[in-house]
């Protein structure tokens, strides 16, 4: 019997071990490697040649989206199952456009995740446990093109910080001086979700508070220094290096 070779990519070792434990319960799946960042994931995928890569969307060095695009460009590259703690339509859209065959929330039941890996290995597409054909996925993407397709989700040479599309959207609002409560209202998400995103982006930028995040974004030219953001920078009572 030919085993399905799986590569697990996530920057949290405890979560990686949990995934390994889940998939090792299936006698048809062989976990052939693990990676904690995007660059290592790409190297291992080319060296080990797994059938399926279980890929976290947010990774150090190179984002899961960037790695997925690189793998999709390979001849006979592996299928990619994108996983994330943030189950939002925009994430699904950009993951599938990058070349992923499936999108799963990290809180998906273990049996569903195993089933997803098997389905994509057979050429199917899966969005949160819903199995689709290639035609159905193309239609799904077309229906959401006007909503998500024109938004940039990579932000120049400093995209190595691996901020997600939603985190970049929230960071831009933070740079405009928008409080979390108003951000939540604008984006139609909960206040706690905004706080979670802000905490995550601060961690990825290596800064300790919103002020430092704003300065980081201005310094690297992520957003134009228009009047609104100039006012915020002035209010911070500091100058860019």
C-alpha positions in Angstrom: 0.0 0.0 0.0 1.3 3.4 -1.0 1.2 5.9 1.9 0.1 9.5 1.5 3.1 11.6 2.5 2.3 14.7 4.6 4.4 17.7 5.5 3.2 19.8 8.5 4.1 23.5 8.6 3.3 25.6 11.6 5.4 27.9 13.8 4.0 26.6 17.1 5.7 23.3 18.1 2.9 22.2 20.4 0.4 22.6 17.7 2.7 20.8 15.2 3.0 17.9 17.6 -0.8 17.8 18.0 -1.3 17.6 14.2 1.3 14.8 14.0 -0.5 12.9 16.7 -3.8 13.3 14.8 -2.5 12.1 11.4 -0.4 9.2 12.9 -3.8 7.7 13.8 -4.4 7.1 10.1 -2.5 4.1 8.7 -2.7 5.5 5.2 -0.9 8.8 6.1 2.8 9.1 6.7 4.1 12.4 8.3 7.4 12.9 6.5 8.5 16.2 8.0 7.8 19.4 9.9 8.7 23.0 9.3 8.3 26.1 11.5 8.8 28.8 8.9 8.1 29.5 5.3 11.6 29.2 3.9 12.2 25.8 5.6 8.8 24.6 4.4 9.7 25.4 0.8 13.1 23.7 1.1 11.6 20.6 2.7 8.7 20.4 0.2 11.2 20.3 -2.7 13.5 17.8 -1.0 11.0 15.4 0.5 8.3 15.8 -2.2 5.2 15.2 0.0 1.8 14.6 -1.5 0.1 17.2 0.7 1.4 20.1 2.8 -0.6 21.2 5.8 0.3 25.0 5.8 -0.3 27.7 8.4 -1.2 30.9 6.6 0.9 33.0 9.0 4.5 32.0 9.2 7.9 33.6 10.0 10.3 34.5 7.1 7.9 33.8 4.3 4.1 33.7 4.6 2.0 30.6 3.9 0.5 32.4 0.9 3.9 33.0 -0.6 5.1 29.4 -0.1 1.8 28.1 -1.5 2.3 30.2 -4.7 5.8 28.9 -5.0 4.7 25.3 -4.6 1.8 25.7 -7.1 4.4 26.8 -9.7 6.4 23.5 -9.4 5.9 20.7 -11.8 3.9 18.0 -9.9 4.1 20.1 -6.7 2.2 19.0 -3.6 -1.4 19.9 -2.8 -1.7 22.5 0.0 -4.2 22.5 2.8 -4.2 26.0 4.4 -4.9 26.2 8.1 -5.5 29.3 10.2 -7.0 30.4 13.5 -8.9 33.1 11.7 -11.8 31.7 9.7 -12.7 34.6 7.4 -13.8 34.6 3.7 -11.0 36.9 2.7 -8.4 34.4 4.0 -10.1 31.6 2.1 -10.2 33.6 -1.1 -6.5 34.5 -1.1 -5.5 31.0 -0.1 -7.3 29.4 -3.0 -6.0 32.1 -5.4 -2.5 31.4 -4.2 -3.0 27.7 -5.2 -4.2 26.0 -2.1 -6.7 23.1 -2.6 -8.3 23.4 0.8 -8.9 25.8 3.7 -9.4 24.6 7.3 -9.9 26.3 10.6 -7.5 25.2 13.3 -10.5 24.2 15.5 -11.8 21.7 12.9 -12.4 18.2 14.3 -9.5 15.8 13.8 -11.5 13.4 11.6 -12.6 16.3 9.3 -9.0 17.4 8.9 -7.9 13.9 8.0 -10.7 13.6 5.6 -9.7 16.9 4.0 -6.2 15.7 3.4 -7.4 12.6 1.7 -9.8 14.5 -0.5 -7.2 17.0 -1.8 -4.8 14.1 -2.5 -7.4 12.9 -4.9 -7.7 16.2 -6.6 -10.7 17.6 -4.8 -11.1 21.0 -3.2 -12.4 21.6 0.3 -13.5 24.8 2.1 -14.2 24.1 5.7 -15.5 20.5 5.2 -17.4 21.4 2.0 -16.1 19.3 -0.9 -15.9 21.1 -4.3 -14.9 20.4 -7.9 -12.4 22.7 -9.7 -15.4 24.3 -11.6 -17.2 25.0 -8.4 -14.1 26.5 -6.8 -13.6 28.7 -9.9 -17.2 29.9 -9.6 -16.8 30.5 -5.8 -13.7 32.7 -6.5 -15.5 34.6 -9.3 -18.4 35.5 -7.1 -16.0 37.0 -4.6 -13.6 38.7 -7.0 -15.1 42.2 -6.7 -15.1 42.0 -2.9 -11.6 40.6 -2.3 -9.8 40.4 -5.6 -8.7 44.0 -5.9 -7.2 44.3 -2.4 -3.5 43.9 -2.1 -2.5 41.2 0.4 1.3 41.5 0.0 2.8 44.9 1.0 6.2 45.4 -0.7 9.6 44.2 0.4 8.7 44.2 4.1 5.9 41.5 3.6 8.3 39.1 5.3 6.6 40.1 8.6 3.9 37.7 7.4 1.0 40.0 8.4 -2.3 38.6 7.2 -4.6 40.6 4.9 -6.9 41.3 7.8 -4.0 42.4 10.1 -2.8 44.8 7.4 -6.3 46.2 7.1 -6.5 46.7 10.9 -3.0 48.2 11.0 -3.9 50.8 8.5 -6.9 51.8 10.6 -4.7 51.9 13.7 -2.4 54.2 11.7 -5.4 56.5 11.1 -6.0 56.7 14.9 -9.1 54.5 14.8 -9.9 52.9 18.2 -10.5 49.1 18.4 -14.3 49.6 19.0 -14.7 51.6 15.8 -12.5 49.2 13.9 -14.8 46.4 14.9 -17.8 48.3 13.7 -16.2 49.2 10.4 -15.1 45.7 9.6 -18.2 43.9 11.0 -16.2 41.8 13.4 -16.2 41.5 17.2 -14.2 43.8 19.5 -12.4 40.8 20.9 -11.4 39.7 17.4 -9.9 43.1 16.7 -7.9 42.8 20.0 -6.7 39.4 19.0 -5.5 40.7 15.6 -3.8 43.7 17.2 -2.0 41.4 19.6 -0.9 39.2 16.8 0.4 42.0 14.5 2.3 43.5 17.4 4.0 40.2 18.0 4.9 39.8 14.4 6.3 43.3 14.1 8.3 42.8 17.2 6.8 45.9 18.9 5.2 46.3 22.3 2.3 48.8 21.6 0.2 50.5 19.0 2.4 53.6 18.9 5.5 51.5 17.9 3.4 49.6 15.3 2.4 52.9 13.7 6.0 54.1 13.6 7.1 50.8 12.1 4.4 51.0 9.3 5.4 54.6 8.5 9.1 53.9 8.5 8.7 51.0 6.0 6.4 53.0 3.8 3.4 50.7 4.1 0.8 53.5 4.1 1.0 57.0 2.6 1.7 59.8 5.1 -1.5 61.7 4.3 -3.1 64.3 6.5 -4.9 61.8 8.7 -1.8 59.7 9.4 0.4 62.8 9.8 -1.9 64.0 12.5 -1.5 60.6 14.3 2.2 60.8 14.0 2.3 64.3 15.4 0.1 63.2 18.3 2.6 60.5 19.1 5.1 63.3 19.9 8.0 61.5 18.2 9.8 61.5 14.9 10.8 58.7 12.5 14.4 57.6 12.4 
